[in-house]
Amino acid sequence: MIAAINRRLLVLQWRHSAAWTAWCPISDIDTVDGFYFIREHHIADVPSILTAIDGGKNDNQICVGCKHQFDLINEKNGDTLRLYQVESSKVNLVSALDIYEDDEAELLLCYNRKYHYLYDCY
């Protein structure tokens, strides 16, 4: 799970397996202790969109939408790649959807009632 606090991205992980949660629903009443902190990344702007992307064999990625752009951040080392810059004076970022085909993640970036499809971007 990724949480944004101003210009910081916090990467968190659920402590228990899904099987444990399903098996012990009575003992899973306190979700505060259910997550533990993995790492933190600092970014240039406050994000309006966050999408976690499963990297499969590669590192996981985070797609971040800020103001007029979409960036891709490596979850482990924080390397940032500019995915797409929106060329418009008024931008309304809507979503970044991860789509999987043949175990390869692809992105559909949505903004201003338009869509931009990215494949093999990382």
Biopython code that builds the backbone (N, CA, C, O; Angstrom):
import numpy as np
from Bio.PDB.StructureBuilder import StructureBuilder

atoms = [
    (1, "MET", "N", (0.847, -1.166, 0.000)),
    (1, "MET", "CA", (0.000, 0.000, 0.000)),
    (1, "MET", "C", (0.893, 1.230, 0.000)),
    (1, "MET", "O", (1.941, 1.248, 0.647)),
    (2, "ILE", "N", (0.476, 2.248, -0.724)),
    (2, "ILE", "CA", (1.207, 3.507, -0.758)),
    (2, "ILE", "C", (0.293, 4.600, -0.225)),
    (2, "ILE", "O", (-0.856, 4.729, -0.647)),
    (3, "ALA", "N", (0.815, 5.376, 0.697)),
    (3, "ALA", "CA", (0.076, 6.512, 1.250)),
    (3, "ALA", "C", (0.879, 7.776, 0.993)),
    (3, "ALA", "O", (2.105, 7.769, 1.103)),
    (4, "ALA", "N", (0.194, 8.863, 0.650)),
    (4, "ALA", "CA", (0.856, 10.139, 0.409)),
    (4, "ALA", "C", (0.539, 11.101, 1.546)),
    (4, "ALA", "O", (-0.618, 11.286, 1.924)),
    (5, "ILE", "N", (1.594, 11.711, 2.082)),
    (5, "ILE", "CA", (1.463, 12.764, 3.073)),
    (5, "ILE", "C", (2.276, 13.936, 2.543)),
    (5, "ILE", "O", (3.506, 13.926, 2.593)),
    (6, "ASN", "N", (1.580, 14.942, 2.038)),
    (6, "ASN", "CA", (2.206, 16.073, 1.351)),
    (6, "ASN", "C", (3.118, 15.556, 0.241)),
    (6, "ASN", "O", (2.631, 14.931, -0.702)),
    (7, "ARG", "N", (4.410, 15.794, 0.323)),
    (7, "ARG", "CA", (5.339, 15.368, -0.729)),
    (7, "ARG", "C", (6.103, 14.104, -0.374)),
    (7, "ARG", "O", (7.163, 13.833, -0.937)),
    (8, "ARG", "N", (5.571, 13.344, 0.546)),
    (8, "ARG", "CA", (6.196, 12.075, 0.939)),
    (8, "ARG", "C", (5.293, 10.916, 0.553)),
    (8, "ARG", "O", (4.076, 10.975, 0.728)),
    (9, "LEU", "N", (5.897, 9.871, 0.031)),
    (9, "LEU", "CA", (5.180, 8.627, -0.250)),
    (9, "LEU", "C", (5.646, 7.587, 0.751)),
    (9, "LEU", "O", (6.842, 7.325, 0.868)),
    (10, "LEU", "N", (4.710, 6.997, 1.469)),
    (10, "LEU", "CA", (5.026, 5.951, 2.436)),
    (10, "LEU", "C", (4.597, 4.612, 1.854)),
    (10, "LEU", "O", (3.445, 4.437, 1.458)),
    (11, "VAL", "N", (5.525, 3.677, 1.807)),
    (11, "VAL", "CA", (5.240, 2.330, 1.324)),
    (11, "VAL", "C", (5.023, 1.453, 2.557)),
    (11, "VAL", "O", (5.899, 1.328, 3.412)),
    (12, "LEU", "N", (3.842, 0.854, 2.628)),
    (12, "LEU", "CA", (3.448, 0.026, 3.773)),
    (12, "LEU", "C", (3.090, -1.373, 3.294)),
    (12, "LEU", "O", (2.722, -1.570, 2.136)),
    (13, "GLN", "N", (3.202, -2.344, 4.199)),
    (13, "GLN", "CA", (2.840, -3.718, 3.856)),
    (13, "GLN", "C", (1.969, -4.300, 4.963)),
    (13, "GLN", "O", (2.194, -4.051, 6.147)),
    (14, "TRP", "N", (0.975, -5.076, 4.556)),
    (14, "TRP", "CA", (0.075, -5.750, 5.487)),
    (14, "TRP", "C", (0.834, -6.867, 6.181)),
    (14, "TRP", "O", (1.514, -7.654, 5.522)),
    (15, "ARG", "N", (0.729, -6.947, 7.499)),
    (15, "ARG", "CA", (1.493, -7.918, 8.283)),
    (15, "ARG", "C", (1.025, -9.355, 8.091)),
    (15, "ARG", "O", (1.833, -10.284, 8.103)),
    (16, "HIS", "N", (-0.264, -9.532, 7.917)),
    (16, "HIS", "CA", (-0.835, -10.870, 7.913)),
    (16, "HIS", "C", (-1.177, -11.311, 6.500)),
    (16, "HIS", "O", (-1.450, -10.487, 5.628)),
    (17, "SER", "N", (-1.161, -12.596, 6.288)),
    (17, "SER", "CA", (-1.565, -13.119, 4.983)),
    (17, "SER", "C", (-3.080, -13.034, 4.846)),
    (17, "SER", "O", (-3.794, -12.923, 5.842)),
    (18, "ALA", "N", (-3.561, -13.086, 3.623)),
    (18, "ALA", "CA", (-5.001, -13.065, 3.375)),
    (18, "ALA", "C", (-5.659, -14.292, 3.989)),
    (18, "ALA", "O", (-6.793, -14.223, 4.462)),
    (19, "ALA", "N", (-4.949, -15.411, 3.981)),
    (19, "ALA", "CA", (-5.493, -16.638, 4.579)),
    (19, "ALA", "C", (-5.680, -16.467, 6.082)),
    (19, "ALA", "O", (-6.676, -16.934, 6.634)),
    (20, "TRP", "N", (-4.732, -15.800, 6.756)),
    (20, "TRP", "CA", (-4.853, -15.590, 8.186)),
    (20, "TRP", "C", (-6.043, -14.688, 8.484)),
    (20, "TRP", "O", (-6.792, -14.946, 9.426)),
    (21, "THR", "N", (-6.225, -13.641, 7.701)),
    (21, "THR", "CA", (-7.343, -12.716, 7.903)),
    (21, "THR", "C", (-8.681, -13.430, 7.718)),
    (21, "THR", "O", (-9.620, -13.195, 8.479)),
    (22, "ALA", "N", (-8.771, -14.302, 6.709)),
    (22, "ALA", "CA", (-10.011, -15.046, 6.469)),
    (22, "ALA", "C", (-10.238, -16.095, 7.554)),
    (22, "ALA", "O", (-11.378, -16.364, 7.930)),
    (23, "TRP", "N", (-9.161, -16.684, 8.055)),
    (23, "TRP", "CA", (-9.263, -17.751, 9.039)),
    (23, "TRP", "C", (-9.589, -17.208, 10.423)),
    (23, "TRP", "O", (-10.314, -17.855, 11.179)),
    (24, "CYS", "N", (-9.075, -16.050, 10.765)),
    (24, "CYS", "CA", (-9.235, -15.486, 12.103)),
    (24, "CYS", "C", (-9.911, -14.113, 12.062)),
    (24, "CYS", "O", (-9.304, -13.125, 12.475)),
    (25, "PRO", "N", (-11.133, -14.029, 11.582)),
    (25, "PRO", "CA", (-11.748, -12.704, 11.484)),
    (25, "PRO", "C", (-11.999, -12.062, 12.841)),
    (25, "PRO", "O", (-12.034, -10.835, 12.937)),
    (26, "ILE", "N", (-12.176, -12.863, 13.898)),
    (26, "ILE", "CA", (-12.433, -12.299, 15.220)),
    (26, "ILE", "C", (-11.179, -11.646, 15.783)),
    (26, "ILE", "O", (-11.266, -10.609, 16.440)),
    (27, "SER", "N", (-10.007, -12.240, 15.533)),
    (27, "SER", "CA", (-8.777, -11.671, 16.069)),
    (27, "SER", "C", (-8.220, -10.569, 15.182)),
    (27, "SER", "O", (-7.211, -9.958, 15.535)),
    (28, "ASP", "N", (-8.837, -10.300, 14.056)),
    (28, "ASP", "CA", (-8.384, -9.239, 13.156)),
    (28, "ASP", "C", (-9.250, -7.994, 13.336)),
    (28, "ASP", "O", (-9.813, -7.476, 12.372)),
    (29, "ILE", "N", (-9.352, -7.522, 14.569)),
    (29, "ILE", "CA", (-10.187, -6.347, 14.839)),
    (29, "ILE", "C", (-9.376, -5.062, 14.909)),
    (29, "ILE", "O", (-9.943, -3.973, 14.823)),
    (30, "ASP", "N", (-8.051, -5.169, 15.064)),
    (30, "ASP", "CA", (-7.231, -3.982, 15.193)),
    (30, "ASP", "C", (-6.361, -3.827, 13.949)),
    (30, "ASP", "O", (-5.293, -4.432, 13.854)),
    (31, "THR", "N", (-6.820, -3.019, 12.999)),
    (31, "THR", "CA", (-6.059, -2.838, 11.763)),
    (31, "THR", "C", (-4.933, -1.823, 11.909)),
    (31, "THR", "O", (-4.108, -1.696, 11.004)),
    (32, "VAL", "N", (-4.875, -1.105, 13.009)),
    (32, "VAL", "CA", (-3.801, -0.139, 13.217)),
    (32, "VAL", "C", (-2.456, -0.851, 13.235)),
    (32, "VAL", "O", (-1.489, -0.360, 12.653)),
    (33, "ASP", "N", (-2.384, -1.985, 13.888)),
    (33, "ASP", "CA", (-1.145, -2.750, 13.942)),
    (33, "ASP", "C", (-1.004, -3.693, 12.758)),
    (33, "ASP", "O", (-0.073, -4.497, 12.723)),
    (34, "GLY", "N", (-1.906, -3.612, 11.789)),
    (34, "GLY", "CA", (-1.888, -4.523, 10.660)),
    (34, "GLY", "C", (-0.867, -4.178, 9.595)),
    (34, "GLY", "O", (-0.517, -5.040, 8.788)),
    (35, "PHE", "N", (-0.370, -2.936, 9.563)),
    (35, "PHE", "CA", (0.600, -2.521, 8.553)),
    (35, "PHE", "C", (1.937, -2.215, 9.204)),
    (35, "PHE", "O", (1.997, -1.763, 10.347)),
    (36, "TYR", "N", (3.011, -2.469, 8.460)),
    (36, "TYR", "CA", (4.306, -2.000, 8.924)),
    (36, "TYR", "C", (4.989, -1.197, 7.818)),
    (36, "TYR", "O", (4.783, -1.432, 6.627)),
    (37, "PHE", "N", (5.794, -0.258, 8.249)),
    (37, "PHE", "CA", (6.462, 0.683, 7.362)),
    (37, "PHE", "C", (7.629, -0.006, 6.655)),
    (37, "PHE", "O", (8.423, -0.700, 7.291)),
    (38, "ILE", "N", (7.730, 0.191, 5.323)),
    (38, "ILE", "CA", (8.842, -0.372, 4.559)),
    (38, "ILE", "C", (9.845, 0.718, 4.206)),
    (38, "ILE", "O", (11.018, 0.624, 4.568)),
    (39, "ARG", "N", (9.388, 1.755, 3.501)),
    (39, "ARG", "CA", (10.301, 2.840, 3.114)),
    (39, "ARG", "C", (9.517, 4.103, 2.782)),
    (39, "ARG", "O", (8.289, 4.096, 2.709)),
    (40, "GLU", "N", (10.257, 5.180, 2.585)),
    (40, "GLU", "CA", (9.665, 6.481, 2.290)),
    (40, "GLU", "C", (10.381, 7.084, 1.084)),
    (40, "GLU", "O", (11.598, 6.959, 0.949)),
    (41, "HIS", "N", (9.614, 7.743, 0.207)),
    (41, "HIS", "CA", (10.167, 8.444, -0.954)),
    (41, "HIS", "C", (9.688, 9.886, -0.918)),
    (41, "HIS", "O", (8.548, 10.158, -0.544)),
    (42, "HIS", "N", (10.559, 10.809, -1.309)),
    (42, "HIS", "CA", (10.203, 12.219, -1.402)),
    (42, "HIS", "C", (10.030, 12.568, -2.872)),
    (42, "HIS", "O", (10.833, 12.164, -3.713)),
    (43, "ILE", "N", (8.976, 13.324, -3.178)),
    (43, "ILE", "CA", (8.700, 13.710, -4.562)),
    (43, "ILE", "C", (8.601, 15.225, -4.648)),
    (43, "ILE", "O", (8.499, 15.907, -3.628)),
    (44, "ALA", "N", (8.631, 15.755, -5.882)),
    (44, "ALA", "CA", (8.686, 17.201, -6.100)),
    (44, "ALA", "C", (7.378, 17.917, -5.788)),
    (44, "ALA", "O", (7.402, 19.028, -5.257)),
    (45, "ASP", "N", (6.228, 17.302, -6.106)),
    (45, "ASP", "CA", (4.925, 17.944, -5.908)),
    (45, "ASP", "C", (3.997, 17.039, -5.102)),
    (45, "ASP", "O", (4.243, 15.843, -4.950)),
    (46, "VAL", "N", (2.940, 17.633, -4.599)),
    (46, "VAL", "CA", (1.919, 16.869, -3.883)),
    (46, "VAL", "C", (1.130, 16.054, -4.913)),
    (46, "VAL", "O", (0.610, 16.627, -5.870)),
    (47, "PRO", "N", (1.032, 14.749, -4.741)),
    (47, "PRO", "CA", (0.343, 13.925, -5.738)),
    (47, "PRO", "C", (-1.172, 14.001, -5.617)),
    (47, "PRO", "O", (-1.718, 14.170, -4.527)),
    (48, "SER", "N", (-1.835, 13.874, -6.758)),
    (48, "SER", "CA", (-3.288, 13.773, -6.754)),
    (48, "SER", "C", (-3.729, 12.359, -7.119)),
    (48, "SER", "O", (-4.873, 11.981, -6.868)),
    (49, "ILE", "N", (-2.821, 11.574, -7.711)),
    (49, "ILE", "CA", (-3.130, 10.195, -8.112)),
    (49, "ILE", "C", (-1.960, 9.297, -7.729)),
    (49, "ILE", "O", (-0.801, 9.645, -7.955)),
    (50, "LEU", "N", (-2.269, 8.142, -7.150)),
    (50, "LEU", "CA", (-1.267, 7.113, -6.844)),
    (50, "LEU", "C", (-1.790, 5.771, -7.335)),
    (50, "LEU", "O", (-2.936, 5.409, -7.072)),
    (51, "THR", "N", (-0.947, 5.038, -8.047)),
    (51, "THR", "CA", (-1.298, 3.695, -8.485)),
    (51, "THR", "C", (-0.099, 2.790, -8.269)),
    (51, "THR", "O", (0.986, 3.058, -8.785)),
    (52, "ALA", "N", (-0.288, 1.718, -7.508)),
    (52, "ALA", "CA", (0.770, 0.725, -7.301)),
    (52, "ALA", "C", (0.724, -0.274, -8.449)),
    (52, "ALA", "O", (-0.343, -0.765, -8.818)),
    (53, "ILE", "N", (1.908, -0.573, -9.016)),
    (53, "ILE", "CA", (1.998, -1.471, -10.163)),
    (53, "ILE", "C", (2.892, -2.635, -9.789)),
    (53, "ILE", "O", (4.041, -2.450, -9.388)),
    (54, "ASP", "N", (2.348, -3.846, -9.925)),
    (54, "ASP", "CA", (3.100, -5.057, -9.615)),
    (54, "ASP", "C", (4.132, -5.299, -10.702)),
    (54, "ASP", "O", (3.789, -5.392, -11.881)),
    (55, "GLY", "N", (5.387, -5.399, -10.311)),
    (55, "GLY", "CA", (6.456, -5.578, -11.273)),
    (55, "GLY", "C", (6.723, -7.017, -11.655)),
    (55, "GLY", "O", (7.545, -7.279, -12.533)),
    (56, "GLY", "N", (6.034, -7.971, -11.003)),
    (56, "GLY", "CA", (6.289, -9.373, -11.299)),
    (56, "GLY", "C", (7.695, -9.742, -10.888)),
    (56, "GLY", "O", (8.022, -9.701, -9.702)),
    (57, "LYS", "N", (8.543, -10.106, -11.851)),
    (57, "LYS", "CA", (9.939, -10.456, -11.568)),
    (57, "LYS", "C", (10.780, -9.215, -11.309)),
    (57, "LYS", "O", (11.804, -9.294, -10.629)),
    (58, "ASN", "N", (10.364, -8.073, -11.838)),
    (58, "ASN", "CA", (11.107, -6.820, -11.665)),
    (58, "ASN", "C", (10.621, -6.096, -10.413)),
    (58, "ASN", "O", (9.740, -6.582, -9.705)),
    (59, "ASP", "N", (11.202, -4.936, -10.150)),
    (59, "ASP", "CA", (10.785, -4.141, -8.995)),
    (59, "ASP", "C", (9.379, -3.598, -9.209)),
    (59, "ASP", "O", (8.961, -3.349, -10.340)),
    (60, "ASN", "N", (8.657, -3.417, -8.110)),
    (60, "ASN", "CA", (7.341, -2.791, -8.178)),
    (60, "ASN", "C", (7.522, -1.306, -8.483)),
    (60, "ASN", "O", (8.569, -0.726, -8.195)),
    (61, "GLN", "N", (6.490, -0.701, -9.068)),
    (61, "GLN", "CA", (6.530, 0.696, -9.467)),
    (61, "GLN", "C", (5.347, 1.435, -8.852)),
    (61, "GLN", "O", (4.354, 0.825, -8.455)),
    (62, "ILE", "N", (5.468, 2.752, -8.779)),
    (62, "ILE", "CA", (4.388, 3.616, -8.314)),
    (62, "ILE", "C", (4.167, 4.673, -9.397)),
    (62, "ILE", "O", (5.087, 5.414, -9.744)),
    (63, "CYS", "N", (2.957, 4.738, -9.923)),
    (63, "CYS", "CA", (2.614, 5.788, -10.876)),
    (63, "CYS", "C", (2.020, 6.945, -10.074)),
    (63, "CYS", "O", (1.050, 6.772, -9.336)),
    (64, "VAL", "N", (2.616, 8.120, -10.230)),
    (64, "VAL", "CA", (2.229, 9.299, -9.463)),
    (64, "VAL", "C", (1.769, 10.384, -10.430)),
    (64, "VAL", "O", (2.490, 10.743, -11.361)),
    (65, "GLY", "N", (0.575, 10.899, -10.205)),
    (65, "GLY", "CA", (0.065, 12.015, -11.002)),
    (65, "GLY", "C", (0.119, 13.292, -10.190)),
    (65, "GLY", "O", (-0.512, 13.389, -9.137)),
    (66, "CYS", "N", (0.879, 14.285, -10.677)),
    (66, "CYS", "CA", (1.023, 15.581, -10.008)),
    (66, "CYS", "C", (0.804, 16.698, -11.019)),
    (66, "CYS", "O", (1.393, 16.672, -12.100)),
    (67, "LYS", "N", (-0.014, 17.656, -10.695)),
    (67, "LYS", "CA", (-0.276, 18.844, -11.514)),
    (67, "LYS", "C", (-0.475, 18.528, -12.991)),
    (67, "LYS", "O", (-1.596, 18.226, -13.399)),
    (68, "HIS", "N", (0.577, 18.589, -13.805)),
    (68, "HIS", "CA", (0.482, 18.434, -15.258)),
    (68, "HIS", "C", (1.223, 17.207, -15.768)),
    (68, "HIS", "O", (1.514, 17.139, -16.962)),
    (69, "GLN", "N", (1.540, 16.242, -14.925)),
    (69, "GLN", "CA", (2.397, 15.145, -15.362)),
    (69, "GLN", "C", (2.105, 13.846, -14.621)),
    (69, "GLN", "O", (1.519, 13.832, -13.539)),
    (70, "PHE", "N", (2.538, 12.761, -15.247)),
    (70, "PHE", "CA", (2.521, 11.439, -14.641)),
    (70, "PHE", "C", (3.957, 10.951, -14.564)),
    (70, "PHE", "O", (4.669, 10.972, -15.567)),
    (71, "ASP", "N", (4.393, 10.513, -13.396)),
    (71, "ASP", "CA", (5.741, 9.983, -13.192)),
    (71, "ASP", "C", (5.655, 8.538, -12.737)),
    (71, "ASP", "O", (4.651, 8.109, -12.167)),
    (72, "LEU", "N", (6.722, 7.795, -12.997)),
    (72, "LEU", "CA", (6.838, 6.412, -12.557)),
    (72, "LEU", "C", (8.024, 6.337, -11.605)),
    (72, "LEU", "O", (9.143, 6.702, -11.966)),
    (73, "ILE", "N", (7.773, 5.860, -10.381)),
    (73, "ILE", "CA", (8.808, 5.796, -9.357)),
    (73, "ILE", "C", (9.067, 4.342, -9.012)),
    (73, "ILE", "O", (8.134, 3.579, -8.760)),
    (74, "ASN", "N", (10.344, 3.960, -9.001)),
    (74, "ASN", "CA", (10.727, 2.615, -8.587)),
    (74, "ASN", "C", (10.503, 2.498, -7.088)),
    (74, "ASN", "O", (11.002, 3.319, -6.318)),
    (75, "GLU", "N", (9.759, 1.488, -6.671)),
    (75, "GLU", "CA", (9.368, 1.348, -5.263)),
    (75, "GLU", "C", (10.573, 1.066, -4.365)),
    (75, "GLU", "O", (10.555, 1.449, -3.195)),
    (76, "LYS", "N", (11.608, 0.416, -4.869)),
    (76, "LYS", "CA", (12.752, 0.063, -4.027)),
    (76, "LYS", "C", (13.790, 1.171, -3.923)),
    (76, "LYS", "O", (14.247, 1.482, -2.823)),
    (77, "ASN", "N", (14.173, 1.776, -5.055)),
    (77, "ASN", "CA", (15.274, 2.736, -4.994)),
    (77, "ASN", "C", (14.850, 4.188, -5.226)),
    (77, "ASN", "O", (15.677, 5.087, -5.068)),
    (78, "GLY", "N", (13.607, 4.447, -5.591)),
    (78, "GLY", "CA", (13.111, 5.806, -5.743)),
    (78, "GLY", "C", (13.451, 6.476, -7.060)),
    (78, "GLY", "O", (13.176, 7.665, -7.223)),
    (79, "ASP", "N", (14.048, 5.750, -8.017)),
    (79, "ASP", "CA", (14.342, 6.331, -9.325)),
    (79, "ASP", "C", (13.042, 6.780, -9.992)),
    (79, "ASP", "O", (12.044, 6.060, -9.980)),
    (80, "THR", "N", (13.071, 7.976, -10.572)),
    (80, "THR", "CA", (11.865, 8.556, -11.171)),
    (80, "THR", "C", (12.016, 8.680, -12.679)),
    (80, "THR", "O", (13.059, 9.098, -13.183)),
    (81, "LEU", "N", (10.956, 8.308, -13.390)),
    (81, "LEU", "CA", (10.898, 8.409, -14.842)),
    (81, "LEU", "C", (9.659, 9.222, -15.206)),
    (81, "LEU", "O", (8.558, 8.887, -14.770)),
    (82, "ARG", "N", (9.818, 10.282, -15.997)),
    (82, "ARG", "CA", (8.684, 11.074, -16.453)),
    (82, "ARG", "C", (7.961, 10.278, -17.527)),
    (82, "ARG", "O", (8.521, 10.010, -18.590)),
    (83, "LEU", "N", (6.716, 9.899, -17.252)),
    (83, "LEU", "CA", (5.938, 9.109, -18.199)),
    (83, "LEU", "C", (5.260, 9.974, -19.246)),
    (83, "LEU", "O", (5.352, 9.713, -20.445)),
    (84, "TYR", "N", (4.582, 10.999, -18.777)),
    (84, "TYR", "CA", (3.785, 11.791, -19.698)),
    (84, "TYR", "C", (3.568, 13.186, -19.129)),
    (84, "TYR", "O", (3.236, 13.342, -17.954)),
    (85, "GLN", "N", (3.756, 14.194, -19.965)),
    (85, "GLN", "CA", (3.513, 15.594, -19.609)),
    (85, "GLN", "C", (2.265, 16.049, -20.357)),
    (85, "GLN", "O", (2.212, 15.949, -21.583)),
    (86, "VAL", "N", (1.264, 16.546, -19.640)),
    (86, "VAL", "CA", (0.024, 17.012, -20.253)),
    (86, "VAL", "C", (0.237, 18.443, -20.733)),
    (86, "VAL", "O", (0.601, 19.324, -19.953)),
    (87, "GLU", "N", (0.005, 18.663, -22.021)),
    (87, "GLU", "CA", (0.187, 19.993, -22.618)),
    (87, "GLU", "C", (-1.163, 20.701, -22.661)),
    (87, "GLU", "O", (-1.872, 20.649, -23.666)),
    (88, "SER", "N", (-1.505, 21.355, -21.571)),
    (88, "SER", "CA", (-2.767, 22.086, -21.484)),
    (88, "SER", "C", (-2.654, 23.095, -20.351)),
    (88, "SER", "O", (-1.910, 22.879, -19.394)),
    (89, "SER", "N", (-3.387, 24.189, -20.457)),
    (89, "SER", "CA", (-3.336, 25.190, -19.396)),
    (89, "SER", "C", (-4.136, 24.757, -18.172)),
    (89, "SER", "O", (-3.761, 25.072, -17.042)),
    (90, "LYS", "N", (-5.225, 24.046, -18.387)),
    (90, "LYS", "CA", (-6.051, 23.566, -17.281)),
    (90, "LYS", "C", (-6.094, 22.046, -17.353)),
    (90, "LYS", "O", (-6.607, 21.471, -18.313)),
    (91, "VAL", "N", (-5.551, 21.408, -16.331)),
    (91, "VAL", "CA", (-5.438, 19.954, -16.335)),
    (91, "VAL", "C", (-6.226, 19.372, -15.179)),
    (91, "VAL", "O", (-6.132, 19.842, -14.045)),
    (92, "ASN", "N", (-6.999, 18.349, -15.477)),
    (92, "ASN", "CA", (-7.724, 17.590, -14.467)),
    (92, "ASN", "C", (-7.286, 16.136, -14.592)),
    (92, "ASN", "O", (-7.806, 15.394, -15.425)),
    (93, "LEU", "N", (-6.317, 15.730, -13.751)),
    (93, "LEU", "CA", (-5.874, 14.338, -13.754)),
    (93, "LEU", "C", (-6.979, 13.481, -13.153)),
    (93, "LEU", "O", (-7.503, 13.799, -12.086)),
    (94, "VAL", "N", (-7.335, 12.397, -13.831)),
    (94, "VAL", "CA", (-8.454, 11.565, -13.388)),
    (94, "VAL", "C", (-7.967, 10.263, -12.760)),
    (94, "VAL", "O", (-8.313, 9.957, -11.619)),
    (95, "SER", "N", (-7.156, 9.484, -13.509)),
    (95, "SER", "CA", (-6.691, 8.208, -12.963)),
    (95, "SER", "C", (-5.526, 7.665, -13.767)),
    (95, "SER", "O", (-5.247, 8.108, -14.881)),
    (96, "ALA", "N", (-4.864, 6.703, -13.177)),
    (96, "ALA", "CA", (-3.830, 5.914, -13.850)),
    (96, "ALA", "C", (-4.176, 4.461, -13.569)),
    (96, "ALA", "O", (-4.055, 3.998, -12.435)),
    (97, "LEU", "N", (-4.602, 3.747, -14.590)),
    (97, "LEU", "CA", (-5.049, 2.369, -14.433)),
    (97, "LEU", "C", (-3.982, 1.418, -14.938)),
    (97, "LEU", "O", (-3.478, 1.575, -16.050)),
    (98, "ASP", "N", (-3.636, 0.431, -14.121)),
    (98, "ASP", "CA", (-2.693, -0.581, -14.574)),
    (98, "ASP", "C", (-3.471, -1.741, -15.184)),
    (98, "ASP", "O", (-4.391, -2.286, -14.574)),
    (99, "ILE", "N", (-3.081, -2.097, -16.391)),
    (99, "ILE", "CA", (-3.740, -3.155, -17.156)),
    (99, "ILE", "C", (-2.690, -4.215, -17.430)),
    (99, "ILE", "O", (-1.565, -3.893, -17.812)),
    (100, "TYR", "N", (-3.046, -5.469, -17.237)),
    (100, "TYR", "CA", (-2.082, -6.554, -17.403)),
    (100, "TYR", "C", (-2.456, -7.413, -18.598)),
    (100, "TYR", "O", (-3.593, -7.867, -18.723)),
    (101, "GLU", "N", (-1.473, -7.632, -19.481)),
    (101, "GLU", "CA", (-1.639, -8.528, -20.611)),
    (101, "GLU", "C", (-0.383, -9.384, -20.693)),
    (101, "GLU", "O", (0.728, -8.860, -20.785)),
    (102, "ASP", "N", (-0.561, -10.702, -20.660)),
    (102, "ASP", "CA", (0.568, -11.633, -20.672)),
    (102, "ASP", "C", (1.550, -11.327, -19.545)),
    (102, "ASP", "O", (2.763, -11.340, -19.753)),
    (103, "ASP", "N", (1.027, -11.054, -18.363)),
    (103, "ASP", "CA", (1.818, -10.750, -17.163)),
    (103, "ASP", "C", (2.696, -9.509, -17.305)),
    (103, "ASP", "O", (3.642, -9.338, -16.537)),
    (104, "GLU", "N", (2.403, -8.655, -18.258)),
    (104, "GLU", "CA", (3.119, -7.398, -18.442)),
    (104, "GLU", "C", (2.167, -6.253, -18.091)),
    (104, "GLU", "O", (1.048, -6.176, -18.600)),
    (105, "ALA", "N", (2.637, -5.370, -17.211)),
    (105, "ALA", "CA", (1.804, -4.236, -16.816)),
    (105, "ALA", "C", (1.879, -3.133, -17.862)),
    (105, "ALA", "O", (2.953, -2.806, -18.366)),
    (106, "GLU", "N", (0.721, -2.567, -18.177)),
    (106, "GLU", "CA", (0.610, -1.436, -19.086)),
    (106, "GLU", "C", (-0.240, -0.389, -18.382)),
    (106, "GLU", "O", (-0.996, -0.723, -17.470)),
    (107, "LEU", "N", (-0.130, 0.847, -18.781)),
    (107, "LEU", "CA", (-0.830, 1.931, -18.092)),
    (107, "LEU", "C", (-1.779, 2.668, -19.017)),
    (107, "LEU", "O", (-1.476, 2.920, -20.183)),
    (108, "LEU", "N", (-2.936, 3.005, -18.465)),
    (108, "LEU", "CA", (-3.895, 3.859, -19.143)),
    (108, "LEU", "C", (-4.012, 5.126, -18.294)),
    (108, "LEU", "O", (-4.584, 5.100, -17.204)),
    (109, "LEU", "N", (-3.468, 6.232, -18.800)),
    (109, "LEU", "CA", (-3.477, 7.508, -18.090)),
    (109, "LEU", "C", (-4.685, 8.315, -18.540)),
    (109, "LEU", "O", (-4.882, 8.529, -19.736)),
    (110, "CYS", "N", (-5.487, 8.759, -17.592)),
    (110, "CYS", "CA", (-6.736, 9.466, -17.903)),
    (110, "CYS", "C", (-6.670, 10.894, -17.352)),
    (110, "CYS", "O", (-6.333, 11.113, -16.188)),
    (111, "TYR", "N", (-7.003, 11.864, -18.224)),
    (111, "TYR", "CA", (-6.984, 13.272, -17.842)),
    (111, "TYR", "C", (-7.863, 14.055, -18.813)),
    (111, "TYR", "O", (-7.965, 13.686, -19.982)),
    (112, "ASN", "N", (-8.486, 15.109, -18.357)),
    (112, "ASN", "CA", (-9.272, 16.027, -19.205)),
    (112, "ASN", "C", (-10.153, 15.312, -20.234)),
    (112, "ASN", "O", (-10.229, 15.754, -21.380)),
    (113, "ARG", "N", (-10.805, 14.240, -19.860)),
    (113, "ARG", "CA", (-11.651, 13.453, -20.765)),
    (113, "ARG", "C", (-10.869, 12.859, -21.938)),
    (113, "ARG", "O", (-11.436, 12.585, -22.996)),
    (114, "LYS", "N", (-9.573, 12.664, -21.745)),
    (114, "LYS", "CA", (-8.714, 12.039, -22.741)),
    (114, "LYS", "C", (-7.983, 10.881, -22.090)),
    (114, "LYS", "O", (-7.883, 10.797, -20.865)),
    (115, "TYR", "N", (-7.474, 9.991, -22.927)),
    (115, "TYR", "CA", (-6.745, 8.828, -22.435)),
    (115, "TYR", "C", (-5.434, 8.704, -23.192)),
    (115, "TYR", "O", (-5.359, 8.995, -24.386)),
    (116, "HIS", "N", (-4.408, 8.269, -22.484)),
    (116, "HIS", "CA", (-3.117, 8.023, -23.107)),
    (116, "HIS", "C", (-2.675, 6.631, -22.668)),
    (116, "HIS", "O", (-2.550, 6.361, -21.473)),
    (117, "TYR", "N", (-2.441, 5.754, -23.630)),
    (117, "TYR", "CA", (-2.109, 4.361, -23.359)),
    (117, "TYR", "C", (-0.598, 4.166, -23.469)),
    (117, "TYR", "O", (-0.003, 4.487, -24.497)),
    (118, "LEU", "N", (0.016, 3.646, -22.421)),
    (118, "LEU", "CA", (1.451, 3.374, -22.406)),
    (118, "LEU", "C", (1.676, 1.884, -22.245)),
    (118, "LEU", "O", (1.104, 1.252, -21.357)),
    (119, "TYR", "N", (2.499, 1.336, -23.094)),
    (119, "TYR", "CA", (2.871, -0.073, -22.975)),
    (119, "TYR", "C", (4.392, -0.146, -22.960)),
    (119, "TYR", "O", (5.067, 0.699, -23.548)),
    (120, "ASP", "N", (4.917, -1.140, -22.298)),
    (120, "ASP", "CA", (6.354, -1.363, -22.220)),
    (120, "ASP", "C", (7.072, -0.084, -21.808)),
    (120, "ASP", "O", (8.070, 0.300, -22.416)),
    (121, "CYS", "N", (6.552, 0.579, -20.759)),
    (121, "CYS", "CA", (7.119, 1.857, -20.356)),
    (121, "CYS", "C", (8.158, 1.716, -19.254)),
    (121, "CYS", "O", (8.781, 2.705, -18.868)),
    (122, "TYR", "N", (8.358, 0.499, -18.738)),
    (122, "TYR", "CA", (9.367, 0.345, -17.668)),
    (122, "TYR", "C", (9.989, -1.005, -17.722)),
    (122, "TYR", "O", (10.856, -1.318, -16.906)),
]
sb = StructureBuilder()
sb.init_structure("model")
sb.init_model(0)
sb.init_chain("A")
sb.init_seg("    ")
for serial, (resi, resn, name, xyz) in enumerate(atoms, 1):
    if name == "N":
        sb.init_residue(resn, " ", resi, " ")
    sb.init_atom(name, np.array(xyz, "f"), 0.0, 1.0, " ", f" {name:<3s}", serial, name[0])
structure = sb.get_structure()
